[in-house]
Amino acid sequence: MRLSNIKNYKYKNIVVNIVILLNVIVFYLLIYQFDVKMECIFKKITGFSCPACGLSRAFYELFNFNFLNAFKYNILTIPLFIFIVISVVWLLIDIYRNKSNYNTFIINFLNKHYIYIFIILFITMIINNVNKI
């Protein structure tokens, strides 16, 4: 492997991690600072709430420390928030150390546990739709 390839690989880790962090920041700004209202395409087409329905409102409530309201909008809000905080810290550490431990962990985790994630999302979709009836 040539030296130039090694440098490009190191920069690739930093760029990927920074892009992930920027997505988190943009989501925060859109939801909390600019109060952007987003419609669910899945709900608009099918009439049913998707597993993510209510997450924007739930995160808005979470940022205002209304944990019960956040939980009512979407049951996955608090676990997802904890995951995001851990991910941001891990990504910052990876950027500082010029590593890609987070990316490797997430890819391996999703490859091993994707079926459980789909089951959780399906159950969440059922809960979101039962609460609205």
Rosetta blueprint (number, residue, H / E / L):
1 M L
2 R L
3 L H
4 S H
5 N H
6 I H
7 K H
8 N H
9 Y H
10 K H
11 Y H
12 K H
13 N H
14 I H
15 V H
16 V H
17 N H
18 I H
19 V H
20 I H
21 L H
22 L H
23 N H
24 V H
25 I H
26 V H
27 F H
28 Y H
29 L H
30 L H
31 I H
32 Y H
33 Q H
34 F L
35 D L
36 V L
37 K L
38 M L
39 E L
40 C L
41 I H
42 F H
43 K H
44 K H
45 I H
46 T H
47 G L
48 F L
49 S L
50 C L
51 P L
52 A L
53 C L
54 G L
55 L H
56 S H
57 R H
58 A H
59 F H
60 Y H
61 E H
62 L H
63 F H
64 N L
65 F L
66 N L
67 F H
68 L H
69 N H
70 A H
71 F H
72 K H
73 Y H
74 N L
75 I L
76 L L
77 T H
78 I H
79 P H
80 L H
81 F H
82 I H
83 F H
84 I H
85 V H
86 I H
87 S H
88 V H
89 V H
90 W H
91 L H
92 L H
93 I H
94 D H
95 I H
96 Y H
97 R H
98 N L
99 K L
100 S L
101 N H
102 Y H
103 N H
104 T H
105 F H
106 I H
107 I H
108 N H
109 F H
110 L H
111 N H
112 K H
113 H H
114 Y H
115 I H
116 Y H
117 I H
118 F H
119 I H
120 I H
121 L H
122 F H
123 I H
124 T H
125 M H
126 I H
127 I H
128 N H
129 N H
130 V H
131 N H
132 K L
133 I L
